[in-house]
Amino acid sequence: MDDDGDALLSPPKKDLAELSQDPAFRELFKLQEGFEWNIAMRLIGTLDRLMAKGSDGQNDLLILSALDLIQGVLLLHPPSKSLFSREQNMNLLLDLLEPFNCPAIQSATLLTLVVALIDTPSNTRTFEGLDGLLTVTSLFKSRSTSREVKLKLIEFLYCYLMPETPSIPRADQRDSVPAMLQRSPSKLAGAFTAESRRKRTNSSGVPTLTTQEKQELLSRHLSNVEDLVKDLKNCAPFGGVVC
């Protein structure tokens, strides 16, 4: 309410294409390039401290809020995804998938993982190196895992199996900001192209894997992976928002 007792209207929501032309947002985006003002880094630190406090209802709600904010910041500033190429940060997410965490936290963590991994092969290699596939498949096979979480795990595996197409520009490429902000999320249609059958290396030297190569990795921990790959052509994980 303002001084005259009138209700204040919320500003209209903008999509990413509109935000890229917003001077205030462009300035915020530039600030994320530096250590001092990077929001994702602060949120990861907050998440770490919350996890150290143990599990209770109020703390769980704060962890959920931190995960939601991390997802949003990574979508608004994709270069911040590189923070999860660090083992310490990736381990935070894997720890949140442990069975003692509530289903809501496990589901939110899986979505955060998808956002962190998509179009960022270096993060995926870190995830694999920390036995992330063992973590998610063990959770999937556990009888104590809720149906809701198992559905999210299947969606996560669909996204993981997609061919890798790194497209996040380097932080110092300021001229590419508007184009990147308007980049559409990856789509499942056309994912299985001839190029996806070849192993590639991106500009930073990080190897990218094809669906077949990742299928072989996943098969070490889970059976019937071929069925997941077949379904990949016809599904839209997480509503098609991030995959």
C-alpha atoms as one frame of an Amber mdcrd trajectory, in Angstrom:
protein
   0.000   0.000   0.000   1.217   3.522  -0.758   0.630   6.649   1.361  -2.812
   7.130  -0.211  -3.916   3.611   0.683  -3.808   2.374  -2.920  -2.474  -1.096
  -3.637   0.885  -1.084  -5.396   0.957  -3.072  -8.610   3.802  -5.500  -9.259
   5.870  -4.703 -12.353   5.030  -6.903 -15.354   7.126 -10.034 -15.756   9.658
 -10.144 -18.583  11.048 -13.075 -20.519  14.776 -13.465 -21.173  14.596 -11.799
 -24.569  13.113  -8.681 -22.985  15.523  -8.765 -20.048  18.499  -8.673 -22.380
  17.433  -5.169 -23.412  16.903  -3.976 -19.838  19.809  -1.689 -18.795  19.441
  -2.626 -15.126  19.565  -6.326 -15.892  22.523  -5.925 -18.240  24.401  -4.177
 -15.441  23.472  -6.950 -13.008  24.686  -9.512 -15.538  28.039  -7.758 -15.860
  28.439  -7.655 -12.080  28.134 -11.446 -11.989  31.364 -11.717 -13.970  33.384
 -10.625 -10.943  34.131 -12.437  -7.697  32.873  -9.637  -5.472  29.284  -9.527
  -6.765  28.617 -13.070  -7.995  25.281 -14.136  -6.509  25.629 -17.854  -7.259
  28.849 -18.031  -5.268  27.160 -16.468  -2.247  24.178 -18.815  -2.535  26.432
 -21.872  -2.684  28.175 -20.658   0.466  24.793 -20.170   2.129  23.734 -23.674
   1.106  26.916 -25.100   2.614  26.256 -23.389   5.946  22.618 -24.487   6.007
  23.588 -28.103   5.400  26.033 -27.962   8.304  23.184 -27.082  10.679  21.469
 -30.427  10.342  17.922 -31.288   9.371  14.776 -29.704  10.769  11.627 -28.283
   9.223  12.704 -24.652   9.154  16.201 -25.418   7.896  14.802 -27.650   5.155
  12.671 -24.755   3.920  15.744 -22.534   3.785  17.650 -25.185   1.824  14.758
 -25.413  -0.651  14.795 -21.630  -1.057  18.555 -21.644  -1.642  18.218 -24.352
  -4.306  15.424 -22.453  -6.068  17.521 -19.280  -6.087  20.577 -21.124  -7.405
  18.492 -22.524 -10.264  17.256 -19.053 -11.174  20.673 -17.425 -11.008  22.246
 -20.122 -13.192  19.517 -19.662 -15.800  19.935 -15.883 -15.772  23.743 -16.017
 -15.760  24.874 -19.303 -17.381  28.633 -18.610 -16.932  28.074 -19.046 -13.181
  27.461 -22.735 -13.884  31.237 -23.134 -13.975  31.200 -22.947 -10.166  29.900
 -26.513 -10.159  32.944 -27.795 -12.016  34.602 -27.582  -8.593  34.318 -30.839
  -6.690  33.492 -29.119  -3.406  30.423 -27.425  -4.883  29.233 -30.468  -6.819
  29.562 -32.567  -3.665  27.049 -30.290  -1.931  24.381 -31.303  -4.426  25.290
 -34.979  -4.239  25.097 -34.844  -0.432  21.552 -33.481  -0.700  20.544 -36.640
  -2.574  21.405 -38.839   0.404  18.425 -40.892   1.703  18.102 -38.965   4.975
  17.030 -35.807   3.124  13.324 -35.191   2.575  11.781 -35.890  -0.873  11.217
 -32.180  -1.539  14.933 -31.443  -1.125  15.909 -34.432  -3.267  13.567 -33.324
  -6.065  14.776 -29.711  -5.938  18.384 -30.901  -5.969  17.802 -32.983  -9.087
  16.410 -29.962 -10.917  19.366 -27.876  -9.743  21.702 -30.573 -11.058  20.001
 -30.513 -14.454  20.376 -26.735 -14.679  24.038 -26.987 -13.632  24.896 -29.767
 -16.101  23.000 -28.753 -19.234  25.331 -27.325 -21.896  28.251 -27.518 -19.431
  30.317 -30.670 -20.092  32.969 -29.721 -17.527  30.323 -29.958 -14.796  29.113
 -33.294 -16.142  32.656 -34.689 -16.048  32.953 -33.521 -12.418  29.596 -35.150
 -11.625  30.761 -38.423 -13.163  34.160 -38.245 -11.457  32.494 -37.966  -8.045
  30.394 -41.095  -8.693  27.308 -39.004  -9.290  25.820 -41.753 -11.452  26.204
 -44.215  -8.584  24.500 -41.737  -6.250  21.445 -41.158  -8.447  21.014 -44.798
  -9.477  21.328 -45.996  -5.868  18.623 -43.520  -4.893  16.468 -44.740  -7.777
  16.820 -48.400  -6.778  16.189 -47.780  -3.078  12.796 -48.971  -1.808  12.619
 -46.014   0.566  12.762 -43.460  -2.260   9.391 -41.806  -2.876   7.560 -42.165
  -6.188   7.839 -38.418  -6.779  11.623 -38.517  -6.456  11.890 -41.593  -8.688
  10.006 -39.757 -11.427  12.404 -36.826 -11.087  15.334 -39.253 -11.235  14.067
 -40.670 -14.530  13.726 -37.145 -15.917  17.242 -36.351 -14.718  18.623 -39.429
 -16.485  16.849 -38.409 -19.698  18.611 -35.058 -19.537  21.939 -36.674 -18.663
  21.736 -38.982 -21.690  21.265 -36.152 -24.161  24.200 -35.456 -26.507  26.357
 -32.650 -25.191  26.354 -29.371 -27.095  28.311 -26.770 -25.104  27.086 -23.294
 -25.932  27.843 -21.147 -22.879  30.203 -18.290 -23.852  33.233 -17.380 -21.802
  32.719 -14.817 -19.077  34.900 -12.294 -20.877  32.769 -12.304 -24.035  30.632
  -9.343 -23.032  29.425  -8.702 -26.583  27.687 -12.071 -26.625  25.476 -11.359
 -23.627  22.290 -10.355 -25.497  22.482 -13.299 -27.890  23.095 -15.730 -25.068
  20.207 -14.434 -23.006  17.876 -15.082 -25.917  19.234 -18.581 -26.539  16.427
 -21.124 -26.496  16.845 -24.112 -24.165  18.037 -27.323 -25.767  15.230 -29.323
 -27.341  14.889 -33.063 -27.642  13.809 -32.905 -31.270  16.780 -33.558 -33.486
  18.986 -34.567 -30.583  20.131 -37.711 -32.321  22.010 -36.260 -35.275  24.958
 -37.678 -37.140  27.283 -35.331 -35.310  26.125 -36.689 -31.947  27.722 -40.020
 -32.778  31.218 -38.552 -32.691  33.189 -37.703 -29.581  34.000 -34.006 -29.497
  36.108 -31.611 -27.502  34.931 -28.073 -26.797  37.007 -24.901 -26.954  38.181
 -25.271 -23.349  39.557 -28.765 -23.954  36.838 -30.589 -21.988  35.754 -33.810
 -23.753  32.086 -34.112 -24.659  30.338 -37.470 -24.749  27.684 -38.821 -27.076
  24.482 -40.459 -25.919  25.966 -43.884 -26.653  29.056 -43.174 -24.551  26.987
 -41.947 -21.620  24.664 -44.914 -22.026  27.663 -47.191 -21.496  28.631 -45.318
 -18.320  25.103 -45.453 -16.945  24.760 -49.164 -17.782  27.402 -49.925 -15.168
  24.904 -48.950 -12.495  21.463 -49.436 -14.060  19.809 -51.963 -16.350  17.388
 -51.187 -19.186  19.221 -47.994 -20.134  18.406 -48.726 -23.776  14.727 -48.178
 -23.000  15.532 -44.755 -21.553  17.400 -43.832 -24.727  14.451 -44.906 -26.876
  12.060 -42.837 -24.776  14.377 -39.838 -24.981  13.173 -39.084 -28.505   9.579
 -38.659 -27.394   9.702 -37.141 -23.915  10.178 -33.663 -22.466  12.007 -33.954
 -19.119  11.022 -31.373 -16.483   8.302 -30.120 -18.800  10.847 -29.190 -21.469
  11.881 -26.115 -19.487  15.564 -26.897 -19.132  16.204 -29.843 -21.454
